Amino acid sequence: MTFRITLTAAACAQTPAWFYQVGTSAPDQAVAVAALAGGGAYSAGTTGGDLAGPVSGLVDAFLARVDPWGHPLWVRQFGGPGSDRARSI
């Protein structure tokens, strides 16, 4: 089973402006999103796989940024030997 993290921005209530999806074959979960004033967003959560590098423990935290058009700018994955979770931005 594949788990995906999905970010979507809407220009209006009915029309998506962009759609971005990423994930690993392990459980991944985005739990926080922060929209930026100039467009784009940050997203934070957990991954059990190699999202932006090798998983260090049971689950790792991640932080990602997308530009105003939904293109990924960067993803950082970090953690130690246990469970590391990002819960807010």
Steps between C-alpha positions, in 0.01 A plus 500: 500500500625848415429799722508851353528853633280736298501880489240686293444873454174641370461823306129490583267260677457271198828521306834358619790730411754222550542153646820351647538144622799319650551191712683176565390138520488542881242701698538876439285769656488878461356652817571871458487748212588869507417719201751773417391858428680506165361162397623150561490309825688303761385152599617289796430148613643151534633234267587136553703485178776667305318823409805731483770268629525171686260453791694521828258327738146370514365821344669830416370856488499695175464863394431593138449820303316551171496814285182692402443257209532185713851405388713350777789727602644271766422220746696433820471176694648469848488278805682266734468131586144528641184669377532864399192699402433852380158613625484870414671779310 
